[in-house]
């Protein structure tokens, strides 16, 4: 089902990893906004699940974010929404110049 412009009611941030070096010369992740402010999106939660391994339990949730079309967004980017960080798993173009659908998984760290 297609999302209409009026359904983009949630604000998200799109970020890209810009690695930097720490005092020991080690590369560390550093994330920067790729947009001038927040982006309007529709958010639909797809599923959630838990996994237990190495004596630790982790919860994951997947969501579908729909935004206006933009170029250059890939799985190397991430989304911050409602205080949570989501790794982008897939970016789908819904048609020429229309919308992007982004499947993302909530980070647990």
Secondary structure as UniProt FT lines:
FT   HELIX           5..7
FT   STRAND          10..17
FT   STRAND          20..21
FT   TURN            23..24
FT   STRAND          27..28
FT   STRAND          31..33
FT   STRAND          39..53
FT   TURN            54..55
FT   STRAND          56..68
FT   TURN            75..76
FT   STRAND          77..81
FT   TURN            82..83
FT   STRAND          84..93
FT   TURN            96..97
FT   STRAND          99..106
//
